[in-house]
Amino acid sequence: MQTLPNIILSSVAPALETRPVLDIVYQQLRDGQIAPAIDYLFEDLSARREEEPETWPAYARGCLSHPVRALLHQDPFTYRAYSKPRGYAGDAVMMDYIYGIGEAPEAARTATPVGRAIFKHLGTQSAAKAVRYRRHLLARLIDRVCASGGSRVLAIAAGHLREVEFSQAAQNRRLEEFVAFDQDEASLGIVARDYGHLGIRTMPGSVRQILAGKSNPGQFDFVYAAGLFDYLSAPVAAALTARMFEMTLPGGSMLIPNFLTGMLDSGYMESFMDWRLIYRNHADMEKLIEALPAGAVADYQIFDDPDDAIAFLLVTKARR
C-alpha cells in the first residue's frame, strides 16, 4: 500500500476532521486506485472507531455527507447493506454476493466500473473471507455429524442455506431431516427452489417465537445459527443458546458463530453501509455456556477463522 499522510484526530469537530482522509480516498477511487483507497479507508475508520468511541457515531454520520459516498455506493454490496431492500442489512442476498453466486454475477455486471472494482476488492477483506470460511465449516460439521451416526440438522436463521452445496451428506440425501428455519420467507423460497429436491424442509418463524415456545422445530443432532447472534443482545443471546441446547439431542452438537470485537471491517460497515453488529470476544462466547444446565455439556470449543474475524462456539451435549 502506498504511504499516505497521517491525519491528526480531534474530538472537537469529528464531522469536519474526517474530510482529509475521505478527500484522499475519494481522489484515489477516481484515479482507479481501488485497493489502496479501500484498504486505507478500512484502516482509518477502524482506528477511529476503536480509539474514539465517544465521537465515533458523529464520525460515521459525517462520512455520509462526503462525495466519496457516491462512489462507494456504486458497489452493489455496500449499497445493498445501506438501502436494506429486505428491511435489514446482512440479508441472504448479501451473503450470496460474498460467495459470488446467486445474484452476484448480475450485480457485478450491471455496476459501474468503479462499483465493480470495489465489489471485487471487498471480497478480499477479512469479513468476507470469514463468511466463506464459515460456510465451508458448516458443511464439514454437517458431514461429521452424519459420519458419526447423526441424521437430523436444524439451521436457525438459515438464509439461503448455501452451505449445503459443500455438504456431501446433504447432496447425497443421507440425512433423515434437514430443517431451514428463518423469518424471511423470501429466503426460504430460495431454499425451497434450490434445495427442495435434496429433502430440505423450510420452516418460517422468528427467534421471538422460539423463545416464547410458540415455535418448536424439534430435536436435532446438529443445531446452528450461522449469522444470527451478531444481532442479539447478551440476554437474548443467552436465552437462545439455552433453547438451541434444548433442541440438541444427547450426544449432538450446536454451533454459534459471532463476529469478533476489533474486526477491521467494522468501521466501514457502520459508516458507509449502516450495518451494525454486536461483536463478541472469547470471554463473551464463554459466558453463553453459563446459560446451559450444569453437567449437560460434554465438551465445548471456542476458535476463530484464519483471519480472526469470527469466533465459533461449538458445544457437544452430554449423552444420557
One Martini backbone bead per residue (centre of mass of N, CA, C, O) as a GRO file, in nm:
protein
  320
    1MET     BB    1   0.098   0.035   0.021
    2GLN     BB    2   0.078   0.350   0.010
    3THR     BB    3   0.184   0.637   0.138
    4LEU     BB    4   0.017   0.830   0.388
    5PRO     BB    5  -0.093   1.079   0.554
    6ASN     BB    6  -0.131   1.190   0.855
    7ILE     BB    7  -0.404   1.216   1.087
    8ILE     BB    8  -0.544   1.429   1.306
    9LEU     BB    9  -0.714   1.383   1.584
   10SER     BB   10  -1.051   1.489   1.685
   11SER     BB   11  -1.317   1.578   1.932
   12VAL     BB   12  -1.455   1.845   1.822
   13ALA     BB   13  -1.479   1.795   1.478
   14PRO     BB   14  -1.560   1.512   1.328
   15ALA     BB   15  -1.698   1.589   1.056
   16LEU     BB   16  -1.454   1.765   0.950
   17GLU     BB   17  -1.189   1.577   1.007
   18THR     BB   18  -1.256   1.356   0.784
   19ARG     BB   19  -1.189   1.490   0.508
   20PRO     BB   20  -0.890   1.423   0.438
   21VAL     BB   21  -0.929   1.118   0.406
   22LEU     BB   22  -1.167   1.126   0.202
   23ASP     BB   23  -1.020   1.285  -0.013
   24ILE     BB   24  -0.809   1.071  -0.076
   25VAL     BB   25  -1.002   0.840  -0.144
   26TYR     BB   26  -1.158   0.980  -0.366
   27GLN     BB   27  -0.916   1.022  -0.560
   28GLN     BB   28  -0.831   0.729  -0.584
   29LEU     BB   29  -1.092   0.624  -0.708
   30ARG     BB   30  -1.085   0.813  -0.957
   31ASP     BB   31  -0.785   0.682  -1.035
   32GLY     BB   32  -0.816   0.356  -0.976
   33GLN     BB   33  -0.722   0.308  -0.658
   34ILE     BB   34  -0.881   0.082  -0.497
   35ALA     BB   35  -0.716  -0.078  -0.288
   36PRO     BB   36  -0.576   0.157  -0.135
   37ALA     BB   37  -0.838   0.303  -0.058
   38ILE     BB   38  -0.983   0.079   0.101
   39ASP     BB   39  -0.759   0.007   0.302
   40TYR     BB   40  -0.732   0.289   0.427
   41LEU     BB   41  -1.025   0.324   0.515
   42PHE     BB   42  -1.043   0.083   0.702
   43GLU     BB   43  -0.814   0.165   0.896
   44ASP     BB   44  -0.922   0.443   0.979
   45LEU     BB   45  -1.208   0.362   1.082
   46SER     BB   46  -1.117   0.152   1.288
   47ALA     BB   47  -0.945   0.343   1.462
   48ARG     BB   48  -1.166   0.546   1.535
   49ARG     BB   49  -1.361   0.346   1.670
   50GLU     BB   50  -1.153   0.252   1.894
   51GLU     BB   51  -1.026   0.545   1.994
   52GLU     BB   52  -1.332   0.711   1.945
   53PRO     BB   53  -1.620   0.620   2.077
   54GLU     BB   54  -1.769   0.895   2.140
   55THR     BB   55  -1.727   1.012   1.824
   56TRP     BB   56  -1.804   0.797   1.613
   57PRO     BB   57  -2.099   0.858   1.524
   58ALA     BB   58  -2.015   1.130   1.393
   59TYR     BB   59  -1.822   1.019   1.188
   60ALA     BB   60  -2.020   0.840   1.037
   61ARG     BB   61  -2.210   1.070   0.949
   62GLY     BB   62  -1.993   1.243   0.803
   63CYS     BB   63  -1.929   1.045   0.573
   64LEU     BB   64  -2.215   1.075   0.421
   65SER     BB   65  -2.140   1.387   0.325
   66HIS     BB   66  -1.942   1.275   0.129
   67PRO     BB   67  -1.862   1.216  -0.205
   68VAL     BB   68  -1.759   0.917  -0.163
   69ARG     BB   69  -2.029   0.781  -0.134
   70ALA     BB   70  -2.108   0.768  -0.438
   71LEU     BB   71  -1.885   0.561  -0.503
   72LEU     BB   72  -1.937   0.335  -0.289
   73HIS     BB   73  -2.250   0.303  -0.387
   74GLN     BB   74  -2.168   0.144  -0.656
   75ASP     BB   75  -2.156  -0.084  -0.473
   76PRO     BB   76  -2.366  -0.344  -0.419
   77PHE     BB   77  -2.293  -0.419  -0.125
   78THR     BB   78  -2.300  -0.144   0.015
   79TYR     BB   79  -2.586  -0.057  -0.084
   80ARG     BB   80  -2.757  -0.287   0.028
   81ALA     BB   81  -2.701  -0.233   0.323
   82TYR     BB   82  -2.804   0.063   0.322
   83SER     BB   83  -3.101   0.010   0.184
   84LYS     BB   84  -3.260  -0.243   0.271
   85PRO     BB   85  -3.482  -0.424   0.096
   86ARG     BB   86  -3.552  -0.630   0.360
   87GLY     BB   87  -3.491  -0.433   0.632
   88TYR     BB   88  -3.186  -0.549   0.631
   89ALA     BB   89  -2.878  -0.624   0.696
   90GLY     BB   90  -2.735  -0.920   0.591
   91ASP     BB   91  -2.859  -1.073   0.381
   92ALA     BB   92  -2.869  -1.341   0.167
   93VAL     BB   93  -2.771  -1.182  -0.080
   94MET     BB   94  -2.508  -1.080   0.048
   95MET     BB   95  -2.388  -1.362   0.080
   96ASP     BB   96  -2.385  -1.421  -0.222
   97TYR     BB   97  -2.185  -1.201  -0.289
   98ILE     BB   98  -1.952  -1.334  -0.131
   99TYR     BB   99  -1.973  -1.614  -0.296
  100GLY     BB  100  -2.055  -1.557  -0.609
  101ILE     BB  101  -2.371  -1.596  -0.624
  102GLY     BB  102  -2.658  -1.573  -0.772
  103GLU     BB  103  -2.676  -1.220  -0.797
  104ALA     BB  104  -2.375  -1.138  -0.832
  105PRO     BB  105  -2.310  -1.130  -1.140
  106GLU     BB  106  -2.529  -0.914  -1.207
  107ALA     BB  107  -2.433  -0.694  -1.015
  108ALA     BB  108  -2.154  -0.662  -1.149
  109ARG     BB  109  -2.244  -0.607  -1.445
  110THR     BB  110  -2.432  -0.339  -1.360
  111ALA     BB  111  -2.203  -0.196  -1.265
  112THR     BB  112  -1.976   0.009  -1.232
  113PRO     BB  113  -1.643   0.010  -1.255
  114VAL     BB  114  -1.602   0.104  -0.965
  115GLY     BB  115  -1.808  -0.083  -0.828
  116ARG     BB  116  -1.682  -0.349  -0.929
  117ALA     BB  117  -1.404  -0.309  -0.793
  118ILE     BB  118  -1.505  -0.288  -0.503
  119PHE     BB  119  -1.656  -0.553  -0.492
  120LYS     BB  120  -1.403  -0.728  -0.533
  121HIS     BB  121  -1.228  -0.620  -0.291
  122LEU     BB  122  -1.425  -0.686  -0.054
  123GLY     BB  123  -1.379  -1.001  -0.095
  124THR     BB  124  -1.075  -0.973   0.055
  125GLN     BB  125  -1.175  -0.932   0.322
  126SER     BB  126  -1.213  -1.060   0.635
  127ALA     BB  127  -1.521  -1.097   0.644
  128ALA     BB  128  -1.558  -1.250   0.377
  129LYS     BB  129  -1.365  -1.483   0.442
  130ALA     BB  130  -1.517  -1.576   0.698
  131VAL     BB  131  -1.786  -1.647   0.561
  132ARG     BB  132  -1.665  -1.866   0.381
  133TYR     BB  133  -1.556  -2.039   0.609
  134ARG     BB  134  -1.827  -2.091   0.747
  135ARG     BB  135  -1.955  -2.250   0.519
  136HIS     BB  136  -1.747  -2.487   0.521
  137LEU     BB  137  -1.775  -2.565   0.817
  138LEU     BB  138  -2.070  -2.648   0.812
  139ALA     BB  139  -2.035  -2.876   0.609
  140ARG     BB  140  -1.838  -3.044   0.782
  141LEU     BB  141  -2.029  -3.080   1.028
  142ILE     BB  142  -2.254  -3.223   0.884
  143ASP     BB  143  -2.077  -3.464   0.794
  144ARG     BB  144  -1.983  -3.549   1.078
  145VAL     BB  145  -2.258  -3.619   1.192
  146CYS     BB  146  -2.322  -3.837   0.984
  147ALA     BB  147  -2.064  -4.018   1.035
  148SER     BB  148  -2.168  -4.052   1.357
  149GLY     BB  149  -2.506  -4.107   1.308
  150GLY     BB  150  -2.643  -3.865   1.225
  151SER     BB  151  -2.978  -3.711   1.082
  152ARG     BB  152  -3.024  -3.415   1.220
  153VAL     BB  153  -3.092  -3.072   1.101
  154LEU     BB  154  -3.056  -2.722   1.220
  155ALA     BB  155  -3.129  -2.399   1.073
  156ILE     BB  156  -3.093  -2.084   1.203
  157ALA     BB  157  -3.115  -1.845   1.006
  158ALA     BB  158  -3.056  -1.973   0.702
  159GLY     BB  159  -3.128  -1.839   0.454
  160HIS     BB  160  -2.988  -2.001   0.165
  161LEU     BB  161  -2.813  -2.253   0.251
  162ARG     BB  162  -2.517  -2.282   0.099
  163GLU     BB  163  -2.366  -2.519   0.253
  164VAL     BB  164  -2.501  -2.767   0.101
  165GLU     BB  165  -2.305  -2.758  -0.151
  166PHE     BB  166  -2.059  -2.890   0.050
  167SER     BB  167  -2.245  -3.133   0.136
  168GLN     BB  168  -2.255  -3.469   0.109
  169ALA     BB  169  -2.497  -3.545   0.284
  170ALA     BB  170  -2.698  -3.358   0.139
  171GLN     BB  171  -2.649  -3.435  -0.162
  172ASN     BB  172  -2.703  -3.761  -0.079
  173ARG     BB  173  -2.938  -3.793   0.126
  174ARG     BB  174  -2.836  -3.885   0.446
  175LEU     BB  175  -3.067  -3.727   0.575
  176GLU     BB  176  -3.361  -3.733   0.747
  177GLU     BB  177  -3.328  -3.418   0.849
  178PHE     BB  178  -3.370  -3.073   0.712
  179VAL     BB  179  -3.394  -2.753   0.867
  180ALA     BB  180  -3.515  -2.432   0.756
  181PHE     BB  181  -3.498  -2.143   0.961
  182ASP     BB  182  -3.704  -1.843   0.897
  183GLN     BB  183  -3.840  -1.509   0.868
  184ASP     BB  184  -3.758  -1.510   0.561
  185GLU     BB  185  -3.951  -1.604   0.294
  186ALA     BB  186  -3.762  -1.543   0.060
  187SER     BB  187  -3.538  -1.732   0.149
  188LEU     BB  188  -3.708  -1.994   0.162
  189GLY     BB  189  -3.776  -1.992  -0.138
  190ILE     BB  190  -3.485  -2.051  -0.231
  191VAL     BB  191  -3.447  -2.314  -0.081
  192ALA     BB  192  -3.679  -2.467  -0.218
  193ARG     BB  193  -3.577  -2.429  -0.509
  194ASP     BB  194  -3.265  -2.537  -0.469
  195TYR     BB  195  -3.323  -2.783  -0.215
  196GLY     BB  196  -3.580  -2.959  -0.220
  197HIS     BB  197  -3.455  -3.215  -0.371
  198LEU     BB  198  -3.290  -3.284  -0.085
  199GLY     BB  199  -3.514  -3.253   0.160
  200ILE     BB  200  -3.555  -2.974   0.238
  201ARG     BB  201  -3.704  -2.800   0.514
  202THR     BB  202  -3.921  -2.543   0.566
  203MET     BB  203  -3.941  -2.278   0.839
  204PRO     BB  204  -4.127  -2.042   0.967
  205GLY     BB  205  -3.965  -1.796   1.188
  206SER     BB  206  -3.874  -1.673   1.510
  207VAL     BB  207  -3.703  -1.606   1.788
  208ARG     BB  208  -3.942  -1.523   1.959
  209GLN     BB  209  -4.097  -1.791   1.916
  210ILE     BB  210  -3.889  -1.973   2.044
  211LEU     BB  211  -3.875  -1.833   2.327
  212ALA     BB  212  -4.204  -1.864   2.364
  213GLY     BB  213  -4.288  -2.159   2.240
  214LYS     BB  214  -4.431  -2.120   1.937
  215SER     BB  215  -4.162  -2.264   1.828
  216ASN     BB  216  -4.092  -2.625   1.744
  217PRO     BB  217  -3.881  -2.816   1.555
  218GLY     BB  218  -3.714  -2.987   1.772
  219GLN     BB  219  -3.470  -3.248   1.745
  220PHE     BB  220  -3.102  -3.253   1.706
  221ASP     BB  221  -2.768  -3.324   1.611
  222PHE     BB  222  -2.765  -3.031   1.461
  223VAL     BB  223  -2.721  -2.688   1.570
  224TYR     BB  224  -2.756  -2.366   1.396
  225ALA     BB  225  -2.637  -2.002   1.374
  226ALA     BB  226  -2.462  -1.830   1.160
  227GLY     BB  227  -2.574  -1.487   1.178
  228LEU     BB  228  -2.748  -1.409   1.443
  229PHE     BB  229  -2.573  -1.315   1.703
  230ASP     BB  230  -2.487  -1.029   1.582
  231TYR     BB  231  -2.803  -0.920   1.682
  232LEU     BB  232  -2.773  -1.002   1.990
  233SER     BB  233  -2.821  -0.966   2.292
  234ALA     BB  234  -2.718  -1.105   2.575
  235PRO     BB  235  -2.993  -1.216   2.681
  236VAL     BB  236  -3.088  -1.339   2.411
  237ALA     BB  237  -2.843  -1.516   2.356
  238ALA     BB  238  -2.874  -1.690   2.612
  239ALA     BB  239  -3.161  -1.793   2.555
  240LEU     BB  240  -3.098  -1.925   2.278
  241THR     BB  241  -2.882  -2.117   2.369
  242ALA     BB  242  -3.071  -2.284   2.550
  243ARG     BB  243  -3.272  -2.366   2.323
  244MET     BB  244  -3.069  -2.504   2.136
  245PHE     BB  245  -2.986  -2.717   2.346
  246GLU     BB  246  -3.269  -2.846   2.369
  247MET     BB  247  -3.261  -2.915   2.044
  248THR     BB  248  -3.035  -3.106   2.134
  249LEU     BB  249  -2.921  -3.401   2.123
  250PRO     BB  250  -2.783  -3.643   2.270
  251GLY     BB  251  -2.451  -3.608   2.143
  252GLY     BB  252  -2.475  -3.350   2.020
  253SER     BB  253  -2.457  -3.029   1.837
  254MET     BB  254  -2.353  -2.677   1.853
  255LEU     BB  255  -2.343  -2.360   1.663
  256ILE     BB  256  -2.177  -2.034   1.738
  257PRO     BB  257  -2.141  -1.748   1.567
  258ASN     BB  258  -1.917  -1.445   1.590
  259PHE     BB  259  -1.816  -1.148   1.566
  260LEU     BB  260  -1.533  -0.980   1.638
  261THR     BB  261  -1.368  -0.781   1.812
  262GLY     BB  262  -1.184  -0.559   1.603
  263MET     BB  263  -1.287  -0.572   1.329
  264LEU     BB  264  -1.185  -0.410   1.047
  265ASP     BB  265  -1.477  -0.362   0.899
  266SER     BB  266  -1.662  -0.201   1.106
  267GLY     BB  267  -1.633   0.099   1.020
  268TYR     BB  268  -1.748   0.072   0.734
  269MET     BB  269  -2.016  -0.061   0.806
  270GLU     BB  270  -2.125   0.177   0.996
  271SER     BB  271  -2.107   0.400   0.782
  272PHE     BB  272  -2.156   0.320   0.462
  273MET     BB  273  -2.370   0.066   0.547
  274ASP     BB  274  -2.540   0.061   0.803
  275TRP     BB  275  -2.384  -0.187   0.977
  276ARG     BB  276  -2.480  -0.336   1.285
  277LEU     BB  277  -2.311  -0.509   1.534
  278ILE     BB  278  -2.253  -0.769   1.775
  279TYR     BB  279  -1.970  -0.804   1.942
  280ARG     BB  280  -1.733  -1.075   2.030
  281ASN     BB  281  -1.552  -1.249   2.256
  282HIS     BB  282  -1.442  -1.515   2.427
  283ALA     BB  283  -1.577  -1.435   2.693
  284ASP     BB  284  -1.861  -1.404   2.571
  285MET     BB  285  -1.883  -1.697   2.473
  286GLU     BB  286  -1.847  -1.826   2.751
  287LYS     BB  287  -2.112  -1.708   2.878
  288LEU     BB  288  -2.311  -1.890   2.718
  289ILE     BB  289  -2.260  -2.147   2.892
  290GLU     BB  290  -2.416  -2.041   3.152
  291ALA     BB  291  -2.707  -2.116   3.015
  292LEU     BB  292  -2.635  -2.406   3.090
  293PRO     BB  293  -2.658  -2.698   3.221
  294ALA     BB  294  -2.519  -2.862   3.459
  295GLY     BB  295  -2.359  -3.143   3.303
  296ALA     BB  296  -2.462  -3.121   2.986
  297VAL     BB  297  -2.166  -3.069   2.904
  298ALA     BB  298  -1.912  -3.237   2.742
  299ASP     BB  299  -1.820  -3.003   2.531
  300TYR     BB  300  -1.600  -2.721   2.433
  301GLN     BB  301  -1.534  -2.470   2.172
  302ILE     BB  302  -1.305  -2.194   2.092
  303PHE     BB  303  -1.280  -2.035   1.768
  304ASP     BB  304  -1.118  -1.922   1.472
  305ASP     BB  305  -1.061  -1.789   1.199
  306PRO     BB  306  -0.780  -1.718   1.009
  307ASP     BB  307  -0.870  -1.385   1.029
  308ASP     BB  308  -1.006  -1.299   1.299
  309ALA     BB  309  -1.348  -1.241   1.269
  310ILE     BB  310  -1.458  -1.523   1.384
  311ALA     BB  311  -1.634  -1.680   1.635
  312PHE     BB  312  -1.656  -2.020   1.775
  313LEU     BB  313  -1.919  -2.220   1.922
  314LEU     BB  314  -1.870  -2.559   2.027
  315VAL     BB  315  -2.122  -2.792   2.136
  316THR     BB  316  -2.145  -3.081   2.344
  317LYS     BB  317  -2.373  -3.313   2.436
  318ALA     BB  318  -2.462  -3.507   2.667
  319ARG     BB  319  -2.528  -3.812   2.746
  320ARG     BB  320  -2.745  -4.019   2.919
   0.00000   0.00000   0.00000
